[in-house]
């Protein structure tokens, strides 16, 4: 059994800057390892609020170099490595670790030295660490080096990160038991380089995971819209589909 805890479900500037939904990222417990995906603004506070000890972390994964995905990365690494140096791992996009064009690196050399292992992944590349296999999945997003993740352990967990739907995307998530999709807007209200619920339906329908969860909601997905859209997706695809809520815990 694997477990997810949502430390935040907000996306888009208005939601993030007003904290209409929290933005602390996702905690994944899989094969005895505790991982923190995309520790955005407030990750430390939300972890405390929901009873998660970040000192237990085995690894941190940061999908791309946008503030709502990385801002608490260094403080989460501080928590993970508090007991000793050279502990835990960080897997991230190239821009997060090395910078790229208009993006500077966002994790300092000081914090990288605390880690037992770190690596920048490109789409299609994979790494084996702490008994897990982690694949970088492709995205189409403003940050050109951005990736999603397919994490294989006792279960297989997929996370799209920020991307629009494109025909090749389902091929990277076909093994997923649980697929978490960043879905900014409802169907018919597309925003470039982001997923709407129409694209999410296409992805879920082709991948057919055992469980799909939408998160990273912009303003147009609040006030019950996300729940309406997930009901529609479930009816259309036959796949159990949930709308994430701040603090929600799901086992799969």
N, C-alpha and C positions, 0 to 999 in steps of 0.2 A: 504494500500500500504506500502511495506517495501522497503528499499533502501540499496545498497551496494556501498562503495567507496573503490577502491583498492589503498592503499598507497604503494604498491609494488607487484611485480609479479615474483620476482627472487627466484631461489632455486639452491642448489648445490654450492659447495665451490668456484668454479671459478667465477660463476655469482655473488655470494654474495660478495666475497672479492674484485672483480673489479667493483662492482656496475653496471654491464651491464644492469641489471634491479634493480629497487629499492626493498627494503626489509622491508617496514614499517608496513606490516600486512594489515588487512581488517577492515574497519569501517562498522558496521551494524546498521541501524536504523530500529527498529521494535517495534510496540505497544507503540510508544512514548518514547522508551528508546534508548540511543546511547551506543553501545558496541564496544570495540576494541579487535579484535582477533589477537593473535600472534604478538605483537609489537616488531618486530625485529630491526636490526640496521637501524637508521635513521627515526624511527617512528615519533619522535617529529618534525623533519625538514620537512618530507613529509606531515604531518598533516597541518603545517603552509602553505606549498606550495599549498596545495589543498583546503585551506580555512576551515579546520575542527578545531573547538575549543575543545581541549581535556578537558577543564573545564566543558563541557556539558556531559561528560561521566557518565553513570550509572554503568558501569561494564567493567571489563577486563577479557578475557579468554585466557589462555596460555596452549597450547595442550601438549607440552613436553619440555624437558630440553636440547634443542639444541640452540646454540646462535642465529641462524637466526629466532628464534621464541620468544625469551625472552629478548634480551639484553636491550631493552628500557622499559621493564616492570616497573621498579621502577620509572623512570622519568614520565611515563604515569600516574602512581598512584599519584605522586606528583601533577600533573596537575589536576587530577580528584578530589583530596581532598584539593585543595588550599583554598577553602572558609572556611572549617571547618574540624575538625576531625570526625572520624566515619561516613564516607560518601562513598557510592559506594560498589561494591563487586568485588571479585576475585575468579574465578573458574579455577582450574588448575590440571595438573597431580600430582601424589604423589611426583615424583622426584622434580618438581618445588618448591613445598612447604616444603617438608620434607627431600629431598635427597633420594637417592637409590643407593646402591652399589657404583659405581665409580662417581656418580653424587651428587653434593652438592646442598643444597637449593639455589635458585637464587633470592629470595625476602626476604629482611631482616626483622627481627622482628619489627624494627622501622616502616617500610612501612606497614606491616600487621596491626599494631596498629592503623593506620590511617583509615582503612577500616571499613565499617559498618558490613561486613560479608565476610568471605572467607572459602573455602572448597576445599579439594582435592577430585576429583572424580575418581572412578575406572570405567572401561568399564561396561556398563549395569546399573550403578547407575544414579539417577536423583535427581535434586534439584529444588525447586520452590523458586524464588527470584524476587522481583520487578515486579510481575505479569507475569513472564516468567517461563516456564518449560525447564530446560536444562538437556539433557541426555548426558552422556559420552559414546561415541561409541568406539568400539575396533579398535586397529591398530596392524599391524605387522611391527615393525620398530626397529631400534637399541636401542632406549630408551624404556626399557621394560614396563614402566608405562604409556606410551604415550596414548592419547585419541584423538578422534575427537569430534564433537559436533552436536547434533540435538537440535535446539532452537525453541520452540513452543510459538507463540504469536498470533497476528492477522494473520500471515502467518507462515509457517514452513520452517526453513532454515537449511540446512545440510552442514557440513564442514568436509571433511575426515581427514584433516591434513596429515602428512606423513605416508604412509602405502602402502604396495603392495596389490593387489586384492586377496581376498580369498572368498570362497563360502558363508560364513555366513555374509559377510559385507553388501550386499544389504538389508537384513532384518532390519537393524538398520536405514535405510534412506527411507523406502517406503512411508512415509508421506510427504516427502520434496516437497515443491513448487519450491524451488531453491536449487540446489546441487552444491557446489564448491568443486572441486577435485584438490588436489596437484598432478601435473603430470610432473614428472621430465624429461621423455624421450619419444620419439616417439615409436610406435609399432615396435616390433622386436628388440629393443635395451634395453632390460630389465636390470635394476640394482637392486640387491637384496634389499628387504624391502622398495622399492619405487614403485610408480605407473608409468606405461607407458601408452600411449594412447590406446593400446590394452586392458589393464585392465580397463581403464576409460570407454571404449565402453561397456565392459561387465557389469560394474556397472550401467551405465546410462540405458542400455537396460533392465536391470532387475528392476531398481527403477522406471523408467519412470517419472522423475520429469517434471514439466512444463518448467523448464529452467535449463540447466547445464552450468557451467563455469569452464574451466581449468585455473590453475594458478601455481605458484611455479616452473617456468621453468628453467631447466638446459641449458647448452650451445647448446645441440643438438635440443632444441625446439625453438631456436631463428631464426632470418632471414627468417621469413615467414613459418617456419615448423609448429608452433602451429596452425596457421590459416588453413594450409592444413589439419592437423590432425582433427581439429574440424569440418571442412566441411565433411570429411570422416565419422566421428562419427554421425553427423546429418543425413547424407544419409543412414547410416546403421541402425540407431535406430528410426528415425522419431522424435527425441527430439531436440528442438532448443538448439544449443550448441555454446558457444562463447569462444574465447581465450581472456583472460583478458589482459589489457594493464595498465601500470602505470597511475594512476589518473582516470581510467575509472569509471563511475557511472552507475549503473543499478538499475532500479526499477522493482519490481515483486509483 
